[in-house]
Structures are given as C-alpha cells and as structure tokens.
Amino acid sequence: MRVDGGGEYATVNEGVTATPPGGTLWVCPGEYTEAMAIQIQRDVAIVGAGPDVVSINAEDGLDRVFLVRNASVTFEGMSIVGAGFGIDVGYEENEPRVTTMRNLRVAQSRQAGIFIFEGGGVELENARAVFEQVTVEEVASDGGTAPALGGVALYGVDATFVDTIIRDNVTRSGGLEVQDSRVEFEGGQVVRNEATTPNGGGARLLTDAAAQTFTITDSDWGSGAEEENTPNDMDCGSGVSNDVGWLGNPASAVCGTDVDGCCTPR
C-alpha cells in the first residue's frame, strides 16, 4: 500500500493518515484487517486493485470500517466486509460534498453497508453520493440493540446509482432506506431484500417530503418468487397507501410520496 509520491504502509488506517488532502492511497492486493475505524476528515481517494483481490475487513465488534465527516472521498476497487457500518459518511458543514463509490463491494454489515446523511443545516443539493458498479449485500442485524437500517441508508442526500446491485439484505427497510432524498437508479439490481417490519422490501421512503423522489430506469427489481423483495419492491411512506409489490424486470418508474399510486411507470 502506498501514497502518491512514495511511502508504504501495513494497514489502511496508517495509509489514510499519511495521505495529504487531495491525495490518493493506492491499496495493493491482499486482505487488511482493521481494529479501529478509519477516520477521514479531508478530501482523499482510496483506490484498490479490485474487489476480488482487495478486502478490508473489520475485527469483531468494530462499529465502522470507514468514518467520513465533512469531506469528499472516493472509494474504488475494494471489498469492505463486516462492522456495524461499512462506510459511514456525515455532511455537517454547509459546503458542497460528494462521496464517490466505484467498483466496490460492501458486505455483511450489521446496521448499514453504506450510510450517508446530512446534518447541521446542510442544504439538500450540497450533499451528494455517486454509486457506480457497487454491490451491497448480506447486511443484517446481529440481534443487538441497534437495528439494521438498510443495505444502503440515505438521509438528505442526492444520490445517483449506475449498474449497482443491492441484494440479500435483511433489515428494517430491506435494500434501501431513504429519507428526504432524491435518488436516480439506473440499471443494476434490487433483488431478494427483506424488510423485518411491515414496511419496506426493495426500498422504503421514510418521510412524505414532496421533494423526495426515486426514479428507476431499466433496472431489475426481481422477476419470479425467488428474486422478489419482501414485502414490497417500493414503500412510499405513510402518506401513500398503494405501495408497489412488483416492479419487475426491467423496471422504469418514478416513485415518491407525491406520486399518484406510489410509482408511475415510465
């Protein structure tokens, strides 16, 4: 593992600490087991050789693998396995920030594979997330006091998903838990996710905000009993009673709390 311009490090935590603002940490093939959360508070990129050959694993009981606050960070080319949260990002200052995730696998988290939220008066358009060829899978509660939220949980964040797979997550909302956010989901899959509450399945919109939309384009949301999300593909919140149990494959629709019938086909 090395930082731009030289320097080699044994753990990802050491490498991130040594990476200057705007720099890149290049992660060599191998498995890295982290005993402490990797904290990031400056703009950096962390780039591995691919999720099949780079795995960043959490020691038992670790709350977070990556903890990002008030920074624009790129994660690329790695697997992130275990912990309460694989990637936990908070935008708490009123500055434009974006989290970019590319060619990534996040698996076996206990609360959310990827959790991104805004707080502290951040304007909605300032908090963004980009998912490109990301897989989030096998997120499930370990039975502790903190519930699993979703495979991906977004609160107050504009998000774009391209060719992303969200599957086999068993959480309170299923695959995605979304609040006060605008989401574009193009290609990819949302399949075999299960909500542990009566609400959710593929995705659940938590609030009735009119600005909240979830647009789906040519995406696979399950076809046949073995691929379906449970209990619904899309849950549009308390203000809409017509949740959608079957979006199918391919699915193209605009969903939201202010959309008639939860989802309108496109």
Backbone bond lengths (Angstrom), bond angles and torsions (degrees), N, CA, C in turn:
res aa  C-N    CA-C-N  psi(-1)  N-CA   C-N-CA  omega(-1)  CA-C   N-CA-C  phi
1 M - - - 1.454 - - 1.516 108.74 -
2 R 1.344 116.06 134.61 1.457 118.24 -177.53 1.522 111.17 -145.29
3 V 1.311 114.73 156.90 1.460 123.25 176.51 1.516 107.96 -100.82
4 D 1.336 117.80 152.79 1.468 121.33 175.06 1.520 110.75 -44.76
5 G 1.321 115.06 130.49 1.457 118.94 175.02 1.508 114.12 86.94
6 G 1.342 118.60 -0.99 1.461 119.93 177.01 1.505 112.58 122.70
7 G 1.338 115.01 176.62 1.456 121.01 -178.13 1.512 110.82 93.77
8 E 1.328 117.60 126.70 1.455 122.30 -179.63 1.525 109.18 -123.86
9 Y 1.362 115.94 143.03 1.455 120.70 -171.81 1.514 109.62 -138.49
10 A 1.338 115.31 150.38 1.454 121.17 -174.40 1.518 112.80 -85.10
11 T 1.329 117.84 -30.02 1.456 121.37 -178.97 1.527 109.94 -123.16
12 V 1.320 115.32 157.69 1.459 120.00 177.02 1.519 109.89 -63.90
13 N 1.320 117.28 -38.69 1.469 120.72 179.53 1.519 111.11 -58.02
14 E 1.334 117.75 -45.44 1.462 121.01 178.41 1.526 111.14 -63.65
15 G 1.331 116.05 -40.88 1.458 119.48 -179.57 1.513 112.76 -65.94
16 V 1.341 117.37 -41.80 1.464 120.55 178.23 1.517 110.59 -63.65
17 T 1.325 117.12 -42.06 1.465 120.77 179.28 1.529 110.99 -58.84
18 A 1.326 117.03 -34.07 1.463 121.10 -177.39 1.524 113.70 -86.67
19 T 1.334 117.69 -8.13 1.467 120.47 -176.96 1.524 110.50 -81.65
20 P 1.333 118.47 123.74 1.470 120.43 -178.64 1.521 111.09 -75.46
21 P 1.333 118.42 162.98 1.459 121.13 175.59 1.525 111.32 -53.05
22 G 1.321 116.48 130.68 1.452 121.33 -178.56 1.509 114.16 83.24
23 G 1.326 118.38 -1.53 1.455 122.00 -177.12 1.515 112.65 -89.29
24 T 1.338 114.95 175.57 1.458 122.35 -179.24 1.519 109.64 -125.88
25 L 1.310 115.80 133.06 1.461 122.77 170.90 1.522 107.49 -99.54
26 W 1.330 116.60 120.25 1.455 122.41 179.59 1.525 108.21 -97.36
27 V 1.332 117.20 118.85 1.458 122.18 -175.01 1.527 108.93 -100.53
28 C 1.328 115.66 119.05 1.456 121.40 -178.13 1.529 110.73 -74.38
29 P 1.338 118.14 159.03 1.458 120.35 176.79 1.524 112.03 -54.89
30 G 1.327 115.35 140.83 1.455 120.61 179.44 1.506 111.34 147.91
31 E 1.332 116.21 176.18 1.457 123.05 175.48 1.519 108.83 -107.36
32 Y 1.338 115.96 133.24 1.457 122.46 -178.23 1.525 107.44 -124.48
33 T 1.314 116.95 122.61 1.452 121.38 179.60 1.523 108.51 -105.75
34 E 1.333 115.51 119.40 1.456 121.19 -174.50 1.520 110.14 -103.71
35 A 1.338 115.44 130.40 1.465 121.30 -179.14 1.523 112.42 -93.12
36 M 1.332 117.29 -16.86 1.463 122.45 -179.29 1.513 109.58 -130.64
37 A 1.331 116.78 152.56 1.455 121.13 176.10 1.523 110.05 -59.62
38 I 1.326 116.03 137.95 1.462 122.24 177.75 1.524 107.03 -87.94
39 Q 1.323 116.59 103.94 1.460 121.42 -173.09 1.531 110.35 -93.12
40 I 1.339 115.54 133.15 1.468 121.57 -177.34 1.521 108.65 -131.43
41 Q 1.338 116.34 125.85 1.462 121.64 178.12 1.521 111.63 -133.16
42 R 1.322 116.50 29.21 1.461 121.64 176.42 1.529 108.23 -151.11
43 D 1.330 116.56 159.64 1.458 121.09 -177.03 1.527 110.20 -71.11
44 V 1.343 116.90 117.54 1.458 122.13 178.09 1.526 108.86 -145.47
45 A 1.335 114.89 167.80 1.460 122.19 172.03 1.522 108.27 -122.56
46 I 1.329 115.83 138.72 1.460 122.17 177.02 1.513 106.20 -121.61
47 V 1.335 116.89 112.97 1.460 122.15 -168.89 1.520 109.93 -125.11
48 G 1.321 116.09 121.52 1.454 121.73 176.84 1.511 111.87 -106.42
49 A 1.324 116.14 176.18 1.456 122.61 -177.48 1.518 112.79 -82.98
50 G 1.333 117.63 -2.16 1.459 121.50 177.63 1.510 111.05 137.58
51 P 1.345 117.95 150.09 1.461 120.67 -175.90 1.520 113.54 -66.73
52 D 1.330 118.19 -18.40 1.464 120.19 178.46 1.527 112.23 -80.55
53 V 1.318 118.03 -17.88 1.471 120.01 -174.75 1.524 113.28 -122.85
54 V 1.328 118.00 -9.50 1.468 121.61 177.04 1.522 108.30 -123.66
55 S 1.332 116.62 120.51 1.462 121.03 179.59 1.520 109.30 -130.20
56 I 1.326 115.75 123.52 1.467 122.22 176.63 1.519 106.41 -106.09
57 N 1.320 116.15 112.40 1.457 122.53 -170.99 1.525 110.77 -110.87
58 A 1.319 115.73 144.65 1.462 121.34 178.28 1.521 109.99 -92.25
59 E 1.326 115.91 137.64 1.454 119.06 169.23 1.525 109.54 -64.24
60 D 1.324 116.61 155.40 1.462 120.79 179.70 1.528 110.98 -54.63
61 G 1.343 115.33 132.31 1.454 120.41 176.38 1.516 115.29 88.63
62 L 1.331 118.50 -5.44 1.469 120.65 -179.55 1.530 109.81 -67.53
63 D 1.349 116.51 134.00 1.468 120.66 -178.38 1.522 112.46 -74.20
64 R 1.326 116.74 -39.47 1.461 120.94 -175.50 1.525 109.33 -144.82
65 V 1.341 116.01 144.33 1.461 118.89 169.27 1.523 108.41 -83.40
66 F 1.342 117.59 -57.62 1.471 122.01 177.26 1.524 109.17 -113.78
67 L 1.327 116.09 131.79 1.459 123.34 176.44 1.524 107.59 -123.28
68 V 1.338 116.72 108.82 1.467 122.53 -174.73 1.515 108.90 -113.98
69 R 1.337 116.16 132.06 1.454 120.68 175.86 1.525 109.40 -133.72
70 N 1.361 114.79 126.32 1.467 122.28 171.80 1.517 112.42 54.45
71 A 1.319 116.21 49.22 1.456 121.05 179.01 1.517 109.17 -150.45
72 S 1.333 115.99 152.98 1.459 122.24 172.24 1.523 107.26 -98.17
73 V 1.322 116.28 116.10 1.460 121.73 -173.14 1.519 109.45 -126.40
74 T 1.339 116.12 140.60 1.457 122.66 173.44 1.525 109.10 -108.15
75 F 1.332 115.80 128.81 1.461 123.01 172.89 1.529 107.24 -114.15
76 E 1.327 117.18 127.94 1.459 119.21 -175.65 1.531 110.50 -149.67
77 G 1.336 115.26 137.90 1.448 120.47 167.38 1.508 116.29 70.48
78 M 1.351 117.38 47.98 1.461 119.58 179.91 1.514 110.13 -159.33
79 S 1.337 114.97 163.69 1.461 122.46 167.15 1.518 108.45 -103.97
80 I 1.333 115.62 143.80 1.465 122.85 176.54 1.515 106.29 -125.79
81 V 1.330 116.70 117.07 1.457 120.54 -167.42 1.528 110.47 -125.22
82 G 1.339 115.24 129.56 1.456 121.45 172.50 1.520 113.27 90.51
83 A 1.331 115.60 -170.91 1.466 126.50 -180.00 1.521 111.05 78.01
84 G 1.345 115.06 170.55 1.454 119.54 174.58 1.521 110.65 -63.12
85 F 1.334 116.53 -49.73 1.458 123.59 176.93 1.529 108.34 -125.61
86 G 1.337 117.06 133.16 1.454 119.37 173.58 1.525 110.87 -70.18
87 I 1.344 115.43 -52.87 1.465 122.74 176.60 1.520 107.53 -130.00
88 D 1.326 117.09 121.71 1.469 123.76 179.15 1.522 107.09 -119.70
89 V 1.345 116.32 112.52 1.463 122.10 -176.24 1.515 109.32 -119.07
90 G 1.335 116.93 129.56 1.451 121.80 175.68 1.518 111.21 -124.54
91 Y 1.334 116.49 128.74 1.464 122.69 173.12 1.519 106.95 -103.00
92 E 1.332 117.46 109.75 1.456 121.03 -174.49 1.524 112.67 -122.65
93 E 1.327 117.21 7.88 1.456 122.20 175.54 1.512 108.84 -125.01
94 N 1.325 117.11 150.38 1.458 121.39 -175.29 1.532 110.71 -82.36
95 E 1.337 115.37 63.35 1.453 123.11 177.67 1.529 108.68 -131.22
96 P 1.341 117.88 147.15 1.464 119.18 177.07 1.527 110.67 -62.73
97 R 1.316 116.97 127.89 1.463 122.48 179.05 1.525 108.49 -136.42
98 V 1.324 116.03 146.77 1.453 120.43 176.47 1.521 108.98 -140.78
99 T 1.319 115.42 136.12 1.453 121.77 171.93 1.526 107.25 -105.49
100 T 1.336 116.15 123.43 1.463 121.72 -179.41 1.515 108.95 -111.59
101 M 1.329 116.29 126.43 1.460 122.21 179.79 1.511 108.54 -126.57
102 R 1.337 115.90 125.85 1.465 120.34 -171.83 1.535 109.51 -141.70
103 N 1.336 115.93 133.39 1.465 120.72 177.30 1.526 110.00 50.72
104 L 1.321 114.98 59.61 1.462 122.47 -169.28 1.521 109.16 -130.37
105 R 1.334 116.12 146.38 1.464 121.85 170.40 1.518 108.33 -126.11
106 V 1.343 116.32 128.77 1.464 122.07 176.89 1.517 106.80 -125.04
107 A 1.336 117.11 124.54 1.456 119.91 -170.42 1.520 111.65 -143.73
108 Q 1.338 113.82 152.38 1.463 123.68 168.33 1.534 113.54 61.95
109 S 1.324 116.49 31.70 1.460 120.20 172.21 1.522 109.26 -77.36
110 R 1.346 116.66 160.17 1.459 120.63 -176.96 1.521 113.41 -98.78
111 Q 1.340 118.74 -20.66 1.465 120.96 -178.64 1.519 112.56 -122.46
112 A 1.314 118.07 -44.59 1.464 122.75 172.73 1.517 107.51 -162.95
113 G 1.327 115.74 139.28 1.461 118.11 174.93 1.513 110.55 -65.01
114 I 1.349 115.54 -48.67 1.464 122.15 178.89 1.521 107.71 -132.90
115 F 1.329 116.92 123.65 1.462 123.86 -177.69 1.519 107.56 -126.10
116 I 1.338 117.14 118.46 1.465 121.76 -178.51 1.521 108.29 -131.16
117 F 1.332 116.52 126.04 1.462 119.89 -176.30 1.520 110.64 -138.92
118 E 1.325 114.59 157.42 1.455 120.86 172.09 1.521 108.44 -113.52
119 G 1.329 115.23 149.14 1.453 120.87 178.41 1.512 110.25 -159.09
120 G 1.294 116.69 174.32 1.460 120.03 176.15 1.511 114.41 69.64
121 G 1.350 117.71 30.57 1.459 120.45 175.34 1.510 114.95 82.77
122 V 1.336 118.41 17.26 1.455 120.99 178.40 1.528 109.79 -68.15
123 E 1.337 116.61 135.60 1.457 120.17 175.37 1.529 109.22 -72.03
124 L 1.340 116.06 143.70 1.454 120.61 -174.28 1.519 112.22 -54.48
125 E 1.350 117.58 -42.43 1.452 119.70 -174.91 1.525 112.86 -72.15
126 N 1.320 118.10 -9.81 1.461 120.55 -179.37 1.516 113.28 -85.81
127 A 1.313 118.56 -15.72 1.452 122.19 -176.65 1.526 108.62 -108.06
128 R 1.345 116.80 114.22 1.456 120.25 -174.01 1.523 110.58 -132.41
129 A 1.321 114.62 155.05 1.460 121.28 175.27 1.523 108.47 -141.71
130 V 1.329 116.03 139.74 1.458 122.66 179.37 1.524 108.25 -124.35
131 F 1.340 116.43 122.98 1.458 123.27 178.27 1.528 107.83 -113.48
132 E 1.317 117.91 122.04 1.459 122.28 177.25 1.527 108.95 -131.30
133 Q 1.320 116.50 114.98 1.467 122.20 -179.97 1.527 110.79 53.54
134 V 1.322 114.32 53.01 1.464 122.04 177.96 1.530 108.01 -107.51
135 T 1.329 117.03 138.36 1.453 122.45 172.56 1.522 109.02 -115.25
136 V 1.338 116.37 126.44 1.466 122.34 175.19 1.519 106.82 -121.48
137 E 1.334 116.93 119.11 1.457 119.47 -172.44 1.527 111.74 -147.99
138 E 1.324 113.45 156.84 1.466 122.86 171.46 1.530 112.87 60.21
139 V 1.325 116.51 35.80 1.460 120.74 172.23 1.524 107.84 -84.23
140 A 1.327 116.81 129.24 1.461 120.66 -178.61 1.514 109.24 -160.67
141 S 1.322 116.18 146.75 1.461 121.46 177.23 1.520 110.19 -64.39
142 D 1.341 114.83 146.60 1.459 119.47 175.73 1.526 111.55 -92.80
143 G 1.339 116.51 9.54 1.453 120.49 179.90 1.512 114.27 89.73
144 G 1.332 117.85 4.97 1.457 121.62 178.15 1.516 111.77 -77.82
145 T 1.333 115.71 -170.30 1.467 120.07 -176.19 1.521 112.81 -74.31
146 A 1.335 118.83 -26.86 1.463 121.45 -179.00 1.525 109.83 -89.00
147 P 1.339 118.49 123.62 1.458 119.79 -177.94 1.526 111.18 -76.24
148 A 1.305 116.03 155.39 1.455 120.35 169.29 1.528 108.39 -75.51
149 L 1.332 117.33 128.23 1.466 121.87 -175.37 1.518 111.65 -81.20
150 G 1.328 115.68 -56.48 1.451 122.41 -178.23 1.514 108.64 -172.82
151 G 1.337 116.49 166.04 1.455 117.59 171.94 1.515 109.92 -57.02
152 V 1.338 115.51 -46.21 1.464 123.89 171.94 1.515 107.72 -124.94
153 A 1.331 117.79 134.23 1.469 122.40 176.18 1.520 108.63 -124.28
154 L 1.338 116.28 125.30 1.460 122.63 -177.82 1.520 108.98 -125.92
155 Y 1.323 116.73 125.30 1.463 121.45 178.38 1.531 108.79 -126.33
156 G 1.344 116.39 109.15 1.457 120.91 177.33 1.510 113.57 71.16
157 V 1.334 117.52 38.32 1.466 121.63 -173.30 1.528 109.58 -132.38
158 D 1.332 117.51 132.62 1.459 121.25 168.41 1.516 107.85 -78.74
159 A 1.337 117.63 127.82 1.462 120.06 -175.27 1.521 110.76 -134.21
160 T 1.333 115.21 140.58 1.456 122.99 174.93 1.519 108.70 -120.48
161 F 1.329 116.25 126.24 1.458 122.23 178.12 1.532 108.33 -114.45
162 V 1.321 117.53 126.80 1.456 122.58 176.69 1.526 108.20 -126.31
163 D 1.327 116.35 122.44 1.473 122.09 177.20 1.530 111.52 49.87
164 T 1.310 115.64 46.46 1.464 122.52 -178.27 1.529 109.57 -106.52
165 I 1.329 116.29 143.08 1.460 122.97 -178.15 1.524 109.10 -114.67
166 I 1.327 116.10 124.84 1.464 122.07 176.54 1.527 106.35 -125.45
167 R 1.335 116.26 109.55 1.462 118.96 -169.56 1.529 111.91 -147.81
168 D 1.328 113.57 153.36 1.468 121.76 170.60 1.525 112.87 58.09
169 N 1.331 116.51 37.51 1.462 121.64 175.99 1.526 109.19 -103.42
170 V 1.331 116.59 134.31 1.464 121.94 179.29 1.526 107.25 -120.16
171 T 1.334 116.18 99.07 1.460 122.84 -173.10 1.523 109.18 -142.03
172 R 1.318 117.69 179.72 1.467 119.18 -178.13 1.525 111.85 -65.21
173 S 1.362 117.79 -29.38 1.463 120.87 179.95 1.520 112.94 -112.09
174 G 1.324 117.93 -6.60 1.449 120.76 -178.83 1.515 112.11 91.32
175 G 1.348 116.30 -126.51 1.457 120.42 -174.55 1.512 114.25 -72.52
176 L 1.349 116.99 -51.54 1.460 121.74 -177.74 1.516 110.26 -130.31
177 E 1.339 115.86 136.22 1.463 122.57 171.30 1.522 107.16 -114.83
178 V 1.337 116.64 120.28 1.463 121.56 -170.35 1.520 109.87 -128.39
179 Q 1.332 115.68 130.66 1.470 120.75 178.04 1.522 109.57 -136.21
180 D 1.346 116.34 127.89 1.473 122.69 175.11 1.518 111.70 50.92
181 S 1.311 117.46 45.57 1.463 122.32 -174.97 1.516 110.67 -134.23
182 R 1.323 115.52 156.34 1.461 122.13 172.08 1.520 108.19 -111.76
183 V 1.326 116.22 125.12 1.458 121.72 -173.24 1.525 109.87 -123.59
184 E 1.336 116.38 134.94 1.463 123.93 169.99 1.523 107.19 -116.23
185 F 1.337 117.26 119.55 1.457 121.39 -176.59 1.527 108.11 -121.08
186 E 1.338 116.69 108.38 1.461 122.23 -173.98 1.527 110.06 -117.71
187 G 1.344 116.12 127.35 1.457 120.09 -178.90 1.521 111.16 66.98
188 G 1.315 116.39 -162.14 1.455 120.88 175.02 1.519 113.57 70.20
189 Q 1.334 114.97 -164.22 1.457 121.95 -175.37 1.517 111.30 -140.89
190 V 1.331 115.45 146.55 1.469 123.30 164.89 1.523 104.98 -131.91
191 V 1.333 117.01 97.12 1.466 120.30 -170.78 1.530 110.84 -140.74
192 R 1.330 114.10 151.70 1.472 123.87 172.59 1.530 112.96 58.05
193 N 1.328 116.45 32.25 1.459 120.68 175.24 1.524 109.04 -95.73
194 E 1.335 116.32 149.12 1.459 120.72 -177.10 1.518 110.69 -133.06
195 A 1.333 115.97 128.74 1.465 121.07 173.63 1.522 108.91 -87.51
196 T 1.321 115.58 135.72 1.466 120.00 178.38 1.520 112.03 -86.80
197 T 1.341 117.25 -0.39 1.457 123.82 173.39 1.529 107.80 -113.52
198 P 1.344 119.06 172.79 1.467 119.59 176.91 1.518 113.73 -68.76
199 N 1.338 118.31 -7.75 1.456 122.39 -175.19 1.522 110.05 -116.08
200 G 1.333 115.35 131.29 1.456 119.31 176.77 1.511 111.25 119.15
201 G 1.317 114.96 -158.72 1.452 123.04 -176.31 1.516 108.54 136.74
202 G 1.340 116.85 -99.71 1.465 119.20 174.49 1.512 111.12 -71.66
203 A 1.338 116.35 -52.63 1.465 121.80 178.52 1.523 109.13 -149.24
204 R 1.329 115.56 149.46 1.462 121.27 178.42 1.516 108.92 -132.99
205 L 1.339 116.34 126.39 1.458 122.71 174.25 1.522 107.35 -93.62
206 L 1.327 117.29 118.70 1.459 120.26 -169.87 1.518 114.16 -79.28
207 T 1.321 117.36 -30.16 1.461 119.46 -174.14 1.516 110.92 -122.27
208 D 1.340 114.56 171.82 1.450 121.11 -176.15 1.528 112.91 -101.82
209 A 1.331 117.19 22.86 1.461 120.02 -177.37 1.523 110.92 -62.31
210 A 1.335 116.12 132.01 1.460 120.50 -177.80 1.523 112.29 -64.88
211 A 1.347 117.14 -27.27 1.459 120.61 -178.33 1.524 112.38 -76.70
212 Q 1.318 116.96 -8.36 1.462 120.99 -174.88 1.522 109.97 -85.71
213 T 1.341 116.79 119.83 1.458 121.46 177.10 1.517 109.31 -136.14
214 F 1.317 114.95 156.29 1.455 121.91 178.65 1.530 106.04 -136.60
215 T 1.327 116.49 105.19 1.457 121.85 -175.47 1.522 109.68 -102.99
216 I 1.327 116.34 127.69 1.461 122.97 -176.77 1.526 108.56 -114.00
217 T 1.344 116.26 133.72 1.458 121.45 179.80 1.524 109.75 -132.94
218 D 1.332 116.59 116.92 1.474 122.91 173.71 1.520 112.10 47.78
219 S 1.312 116.07 53.32 1.454 122.37 -176.94 1.529 110.50 -118.08
220 D 1.320 116.20 154.38 1.457 122.67 178.95 1.528 109.32 -96.90
221 W 1.348 116.65 112.81 1.460 122.04 177.58 1.525 110.65 -113.22
222 G 1.317 116.46 26.99 1.455 121.17 173.85 1.502 113.05 99.99
223 S 1.323 115.28 133.56 1.461 121.78 175.75 1.526 107.12 -140.59
224 G 1.315 116.23 114.09 1.454 120.56 -174.55 1.510 111.05 97.49
225 A 1.315 116.64 153.04 1.462 122.22 -171.91 1.521 112.88 -57.75
226 E 1.320 117.61 -36.02 1.466 119.99 -176.08 1.521 112.66 -70.67
227 E 1.329 118.16 -19.51 1.462 121.35 -176.77 1.528 113.11 -104.36
228 E 1.313 117.94 -7.69 1.459 120.78 -171.80 1.525 113.21 -71.50
229 N 1.322 114.55 151.40 1.460 122.25 170.75 1.530 108.82 -86.74
230 T 1.344 116.27 150.64 1.467 121.09 -173.55 1.529 110.70 -126.63
231 P 1.342 120.95 131.09 1.468 126.91 1.30 1.529 114.26 -85.43
232 N 1.354 118.26 -20.21 1.461 121.49 -177.79 1.522 110.36 -133.04
233 D 1.333 115.38 159.83 1.464 118.72 170.43 1.526 110.96 -73.99
234 M 1.339 116.84 -41.66 1.461 121.06 -178.41 1.523 109.72 -137.03
235 D 1.341 116.16 129.08 1.459 123.30 175.93 1.525 106.71 -115.71
236 C 1.325 116.74 117.33 1.459 120.99 -171.85 1.518 114.41 -95.09
237 G 1.316 119.10 18.74 1.455 120.14 173.69 1.509 112.86 92.06
238 S 1.317 115.11 176.26 1.464 121.23 -172.49 1.518 113.33 -68.74
239 G 1.337 117.86 -21.09 1.462 119.61 -177.52 1.510 114.60 -80.99
240 V 1.348 117.40 -7.77 1.461 121.47 -177.65 1.518 108.21 -128.98
241 S 1.317 116.87 127.56 1.465 119.82 -176.53 1.518 112.85 -92.44
242 N 1.329 117.36 -18.85 1.454 120.14 -173.84 1.524 111.27 -92.22
243 D 1.308 117.45 67.61 1.454 120.63 175.28 1.525 109.07 -63.76
244 V 1.327 116.11 155.33 1.456 120.79 -172.19 1.522 109.63 -103.88
245 G 1.324 115.91 117.35 1.448 120.20 -177.70 1.508 114.13 -86.22
246 W 1.346 117.28 -17.90 1.459 119.02 -175.18 1.523 109.93 -148.88
247 L 1.326 116.71 102.35 1.461 121.21 174.26 1.522 111.06 -89.88
248 G 1.341 116.51 -32.04 1.454 120.79 172.72 1.520 114.63 84.99
249 N 1.321 114.27 -166.46 1.463 123.12 -177.89 1.531 108.62 -146.24
250 P 1.345 117.79 116.34 1.473 127.09 0.28 1.522 111.07 -82.46
251 A 1.322 115.55 152.63 1.452 122.26 178.80 1.520 109.90 -115.83
252 S 1.326 115.53 134.43 1.462 122.50 172.24 1.521 107.03 -140.11
253 A 1.328 116.74 119.09 1.465 120.06 -174.48 1.519 109.78 -161.82
254 V 1.320 114.51 159.49 1.466 121.38 169.35 1.517 106.90 -111.24
255 C 1.325 116.42 121.52 1.460 122.05 -177.41 1.520 109.68 -118.82
256 G 1.326 116.33 152.24 1.458 119.75 177.66 1.508 111.12 167.61
257 T 1.310 115.09 167.95 1.447 119.97 -177.17 1.518 113.09 -71.85
258 D 1.344 117.13 -17.57 1.455 119.26 177.89 1.531 111.67 -107.23
259 V 1.341 115.90 15.91 1.464 121.14 178.40 1.527 108.70 -100.32
260 D 1.323 116.35 131.80 1.461 119.86 -178.20 1.527 110.56 -60.46
261 G 1.330 114.91 124.52 1.456 119.68 178.06 1.503 114.11 74.37
262 C 1.316 118.79 20.94 1.465 124.72 176.81 1.528 111.85 79.06
263 C 1.338 118.70 -56.61 1.465 121.62 179.72 1.524 110.32 -131.50
264 T 1.325 115.37 135.77 1.458 121.75 174.37 1.519 108.91 -110.41
265 P 1.332 119.00 122.68 1.470 120.66 179.50 1.516 111.31 -59.88
266 R 1.337 116.28 149.62 1.468 121.99 177.97 1.519 109.07 -114.55
